[in-house]
């Protein structure tokens, strides 16, 4: 009997020691894209905040490949003990399911949505050679100049591309897509008159718009962008379309509810601090910090929202 009692105690102690987020355990946040961009910087801000608020060492791992799918699948295959988390933009969890026949993961079944961290919206801008200052004037100009109805985006298969498709469907305009390798190259052609208009993230357009070198005509959110409050939304201009990008924190499916609560609380508390809000705003992000339940609703809603635009675009991964 004493030996059995001792074995039971040892087993129980082993279970306690194996609990999630031990004090000596490093938490790894996988960001499935390369380092250096604003989304990577956002991920590192989240890591800093979790380290402070959870009392754990938190590191960021840039696990790239297959347009982000390799890093996401690595989190899916990790133990659901809180030691491996995922920060990702919207596309791999919302758009990819409408593009790839085989993802290697299911955004709903394989992950726990912990919290939306921040959002960003899109805008359409015209170059200095286009004599319009409103969205209505732009549509009239396109109808009068159909041969010039070309629009640029940072790349094929991006949310600005799909939002432009929504705009084209809403107006019935036959616009031609000109994909670039990043916003910088597209902006050069916009300023030079090679393309008349550009759809991209609002944050990419602010500086040149305020300098009067380009003109932002509308933004894609349901409310006006805090970065360009003088610019109306597409909805305000009479088009029943909207779209918002986001970055969110996920954990592997099966992570304990109490641990998810702790992680969510840490993110929500962090994005409510003036310091973090200011740092994110300087990168063009609007901090949110949603509940787990609200983020799950957003995930499903956005998958439905973007599906028609992705299908109508005709985009394939080979592009």
C-alpha positions as CSV (number, residue, x, y, z in Angstrom):
1,X,0.0,0.0,0.0
2,X,2.7,2.6,0.8
3,X,4.4,1.8,-2.5
4,X,1.2,2.3,-4.4
5,X,0.6,5.6,-2.5
6,X,4.1,6.8,-3.5
7,X,3.5,5.9,-7.1
8,X,0.2,7.8,-7.1
9,X,1.9,10.9,-5.6
10,X,4.7,10.8,-8.2
11,X,2.2,10.5,-11.0
12,X,0.2,13.5,-9.7
13,X,3.3,15.6,-9.3
14,X,4.2,14.7,-12.9
15,X,0.9,16.0,-14.1
16,X,1.3,19.2,-12.2
17,X,4.8,19.7,-13.6
18,X,3.5,19.1,-17.1
19,X,0.9,21.9,-16.9
20,X,0.8,24.6,-19.6
21,X,3.0,27.6,-19.5
22,X,5.5,26.6,-16.8
23,X,7.7,29.4,-15.5
24,X,10.8,28.0,-17.1
25,X,9.2,27.3,-20.5
26,X,9.7,29.5,-23.5
27,X,6.6,30.5,-25.5
28,X,7.1,30.5,-29.3
29,X,5.0,32.8,-31.5
30,X,5.2,31.7,-35.1
31,X,4.8,34.4,-37.7
32,X,4.6,32.6,-41.0
33,X,6.2,35.3,-43.2
34,X,9.5,37.0,-43.4
35,X,10.9,39.5,-40.9
36,X,11.1,43.2,-41.5
37,X,7.6,44.3,-42.5
38,X,5.0,46.1,-40.4
39,X,3.1,42.8,-39.6
40,X,6.3,41.3,-38.3
41,X,6.8,44.4,-36.1
42,X,3.3,44.0,-34.8
43,X,4.0,40.3,-33.9
44,X,7.1,41.4,-31.9
45,X,5.1,44.0,-30.0
46,X,2.7,41.2,-29.1
47,X,5.6,39.0,-28.0
48,X,7.0,41.7,-25.8
49,X,3.6,42.3,-24.1
50,X,2.9,38.6,-23.5
51,X,6.4,38.2,-22.0
52,X,5.7,41.0,-19.6
53,X,2.1,40.0,-18.7
54,X,2.6,36.2,-18.5
55,X,6.0,36.2,-16.9
56,X,7.4,33.9,-19.5
57,X,10.2,34.1,-22.1
58,X,8.4,34.7,-25.5
59,X,10.2,34.6,-28.8
60,X,9.1,35.1,-32.4
61,X,9.9,32.5,-35.1
62,X,9.6,33.6,-38.7
63,X,8.7,30.3,-40.3
64,X,8.3,31.0,-43.9
65,X,7.3,29.0,-47.0
66,X,4.3,28.1,-49.2
67,X,2.8,31.6,-48.8
68,X,2.7,31.2,-45.0
69,X,1.1,27.8,-45.0
70,X,4.1,25.9,-43.6
71,X,4.3,28.1,-40.5
72,X,0.6,27.8,-39.9
73,X,0.7,24.0,-40.3
74,X,3.5,23.8,-37.8
75,X,1.4,25.5,-35.2
76,X,-1.5,23.2,-36.0
77,X,0.7,20.2,-35.3
78,X,2.1,21.6,-32.0
79,X,1.0,20.5,-28.6
80,X,-2.0,22.6,-27.3
81,X,-0.2,23.6,-24.1
82,X,0.3,27.3,-24.8
83,X,4.0,27.0,-25.7
84,X,3.4,27.5,-29.5
85,X,1.1,30.3,-30.8
86,X,0.4,31.9,-34.1
87,X,0.1,35.5,-35.2
88,X,-1.1,35.8,-38.8
89,X,-2.8,38.3,-41.1
90,X,-6.2,37.6,-42.4
91,X,-5.4,36.0,-45.7
92,X,-4.2,32.5,-44.6
93,X,-7.2,32.1,-42.3
94,X,-9.9,33.6,-44.6
95,X,-8.9,33.8,-48.2
96,X,-6.7,30.8,-48.7
97,X,-9.5,28.3,-48.2
98,X,-11.1,29.8,-51.3
99,X,-7.9,29.6,-53.4
100,X,-6.0,26.4,-52.5
101,X,-7.4,22.9,-53.0
102,X,-5.4,21.6,-50.1
103,X,-4.2,23.9,-47.3
104,X,-2.8,21.3,-44.8
105,X,-4.9,22.9,-42.1
106,X,-8.5,24.0,-41.4
107,X,-8.8,27.6,-40.1
108,X,-11.8,26.7,-38.0
109,X,-11.3,23.1,-36.9
110,X,-7.6,23.2,-36.2
111,X,-7.2,26.5,-34.3
112,X,-8.6,28.4,-31.3
113,X,-9.1,32.1,-32.1
114,X,-7.5,33.9,-29.1
115,X,-8.0,37.6,-30.1
116,X,-8.0,40.0,-33.0
117,X,-5.1,42.3,-32.4
118,X,-5.6,45.1,-34.9
119,X,-7.3,46.0,-38.2
120,X,-6.4,47.9,-41.3
121,X,-8.4,49.0,-44.3
122,X,-7.9,49.7,-48.0
123,X,-8.3,52.7,-50.3
124,X,-8.4,53.7,-53.9
125,X,-6.2,56.6,-55.0
126,X,-5.8,58.3,-58.3
127,X,-2.6,59.9,-59.8
128,X,-2.0,63.5,-60.6
129,X,-3.0,63.1,-64.3
130,X,-6.6,61.9,-63.5
131,X,-9.0,64.9,-63.2
132,X,-11.3,63.5,-60.4
133,X,-11.7,64.2,-56.7
134,X,-14.6,61.9,-55.8
135,X,-15.5,58.3,-56.3
136,X,-18.5,59.4,-58.4
137,X,-16.2,61.4,-60.7
138,X,-13.9,58.4,-61.0
139,X,-16.7,56.1,-62.1
140,X,-17.8,58.7,-64.7
141,X,-14.2,59.1,-65.9
142,X,-13.8,55.3,-66.3
143,X,-17.0,55.1,-68.3
144,X,-15.7,57.9,-70.6
145,X,-12.2,56.4,-70.9
146,X,-12.7,52.6,-70.8
147,X,-9.3,52.0,-72.5
148,X,-7.6,53.6,-69.6
149,X,-9.5,51.7,-66.9
150,X,-6.5,50.0,-65.4
151,X,-5.9,49.7,-61.7
152,X,-2.8,48.6,-59.8
153,X,-2.5,46.5,-56.6
154,X,0.5,45.3,-54.6
155,X,0.1,41.8,-56.1
156,X,-2.5,39.4,-57.5
157,X,-4.4,37.5,-54.8
158,X,-4.1,40.3,-52.2
159,X,-7.0,41.8,-50.4
160,X,-6.7,45.1,-52.3
161,X,-7.0,43.1,-55.5
162,X,-10.2,41.4,-54.2
163,X,-11.6,44.6,-52.9
164,X,-11.1,46.2,-56.3
165,X,-13.1,43.3,-57.8
166,X,-15.9,44.1,-55.3
167,X,-15.8,47.7,-56.5
168,X,-15.9,46.6,-60.2
169,X,-18.8,44.3,-59.5
170,X,-20.7,47.0,-57.6
171,X,-20.2,49.5,-60.4
172,X,-20.4,47.2,-63.4
173,X,-17.2,48.7,-64.7
174,X,-14.9,46.6,-66.8
175,X,-11.6,47.5,-65.1
176,X,-8.3,45.7,-65.9
177,X,-6.0,44.5,-63.1
178,X,-2.3,45.4,-63.2
179,X,-0.6,43.4,-60.4
180,X,2.8,44.7,-59.1
181,X,5.4,43.3,-56.8
182,X,4.6,45.5,-53.9
183,X,3.0,48.9,-53.4
184,X,6.3,50.9,-54.0
185,X,6.5,49.8,-57.6
186,X,2.8,50.5,-58.2
187,X,3.1,53.9,-56.5
188,X,5.9,54.9,-58.9
189,X,3.7,54.1,-61.9
190,X,0.7,55.9,-60.3
191,X,2.8,59.1,-59.9
192,X,4.2,58.7,-63.4
193,X,0.8,58.2,-65.1
194,X,1.4,54.6,-66.2
195,X,-1.7,53.6,-64.2
196,X,-4.6,55.9,-63.3
197,X,-5.6,54.4,-60.0
198,X,-4.2,52.2,-57.2
199,X,-6.0,50.0,-54.6
200,X,-3.8,49.3,-51.6
201,X,-3.6,49.6,-47.8
202,X,-4.7,53.0,-46.6
203,X,-1.5,53.5,-44.6
204,X,0.6,53.3,-47.8
205,X,-1.2,56.3,-49.3
206,X,-1.4,58.7,-46.4
207,X,1.9,60.6,-46.9
208,X,1.5,61.3,-50.6
209,X,-2.2,62.1,-50.2
210,X,-1.5,64.8,-47.6
211,X,1.3,66.2,-49.8
212,X,-1.2,66.6,-52.6
213,X,0.7,64.3,-55.0
214,X,-2.1,61.7,-55.2
215,X,-5.7,61.8,-54.2
216,X,-7.4,59.1,-52.0
217,X,-11.1,59.0,-53.0
218,X,-12.5,56.4,-50.5
219,X,-11.6,53.9,-47.8
220,X,-13.0,50.4,-47.3
221,X,-14.0,50.3,-43.7
222,X,-17.5,50.6,-42.3
223,X,-16.3,53.8,-40.6
224,X,-13.9,56.5,-41.9
225,X,-10.2,55.8,-41.4
226,X,-8.8,57.7,-38.3
227,X,-5.7,58.3,-40.5
228,X,-7.8,60.1,-43.2
229,X,-10.9,61.3,-41.5
230,X,-11.7,63.7,-44.3
231,X,-12.0,60.8,-46.8
232,X,-15.4,59.1,-47.1
233,X,-16.0,55.4,-47.2
234,X,-17.2,53.5,-50.2
235,X,-20.5,53.0,-48.4
236,X,-20.9,56.7,-47.8
237,X,-20.3,57.2,-51.5
238,X,-23.2,54.9,-52.3
239,X,-21.5,51.5,-52.8
240,X,-22.6,48.7,-50.6
241,X,-19.1,47.2,-50.2
242,X,-16.7,47.1,-47.3
243,X,-13.7,45.1,-46.3
244,X,-11.2,45.2,-43.5
245,X,-7.9,43.3,-43.0
246,X,-6.7,42.2,-39.6
247,X,-4.0,40.4,-37.6
248,X,-4.9,37.9,-35.0
249,X,-3.5,35.6,-32.3
250,X,-4.4,31.8,-32.5
251,X,-3.6,28.7,-30.5
252,X,-3.8,25.1,-31.5
253,X,-7.2,23.5,-31.2
254,X,-7.6,21.8,-27.8
255,X,-5.8,24.5,-25.8
256,X,-7.3,24.7,-22.3
257,X,-10.0,27.4,-21.8
258,X,-8.4,28.9,-18.8
259,X,-5.1,29.3,-20.8
260,X,-7.0,30.9,-23.7
261,X,-8.6,33.3,-21.2
262,X,-5.2,34.3,-19.9
263,X,-3.8,34.8,-23.4
264,X,-6.8,36.9,-24.5
265,X,-6.6,39.0,-21.3
266,X,-3.0,39.7,-21.9
267,X,-3.6,40.9,-25.5
268,X,-6.7,43.0,-24.7
269,X,-4.9,44.7,-21.8
270,X,-1.8,45.4,-24.0
271,X,-3.7,47.0,-26.9
272,X,-5.6,49.2,-24.5
273,X,-2.4,50.8,-23.2
274,X,-1.5,54.2,-24.8
275,X,2.0,53.1,-25.6
276,X,1.0,50.0,-27.6
277,X,-1.9,51.8,-29.3
278,X,0.5,54.6,-30.4
279,X,3.1,52.1,-31.7
280,X,0.5,50.2,-33.7
281,X,-1.1,53.4,-35.1
282,X,2.3,54.6,-36.3
283,X,2.4,51.5,-38.5
284,X,-1.1,52.1,-39.9
285,X,-3.0,49.6,-37.6
286,X,-6.1,50.3,-35.6
287,X,-5.8,48.3,-32.3
288,X,-8.9,46.2,-31.4
289,X,-8.3,43.5,-28.8
290,X,-11.5,41.5,-29.2
291,X,-12.9,38.7,-27.1
292,X,-12.4,35.1,-28.2
293,X,-16.0,34.8,-29.1
294,X,-16.0,38.0,-31.2
295,X,-12.9,37.0,-33.1
296,X,-14.5,33.6,-33.9
297,X,-17.5,35.5,-35.4
298,X,-15.2,37.7,-37.4
299,X,-13.3,34.7,-38.7
300,X,-16.5,33.0,-40.1
301,X,-18.0,36.3,-41.3
302,X,-15.0,37.4,-43.3
303,X,-14.6,33.9,-44.9
304,X,-18.1,34.5,-46.3
305,X,-17.5,38.1,-47.2
306,X,-14.4,37.6,-49.3
307,X,-15.5,34.3,-51.0
308,X,-17.5,36.0,-53.9
309,X,-14.7,38.4,-54.7
310,X,-12.0,35.7,-54.7
311,X,-14.2,33.6,-57.1
312,X,-15.0,36.5,-59.4
313,X,-11.3,37.5,-59.6
314,X,-10.4,34.2,-61.2
315,X,-7.2,34.2,-59.1
316,X,-5.2,31.0,-58.9
317,X,-2.1,30.3,-56.7
318,X,0.0,29.9,-59.9
319,X,-0.4,33.7,-60.6
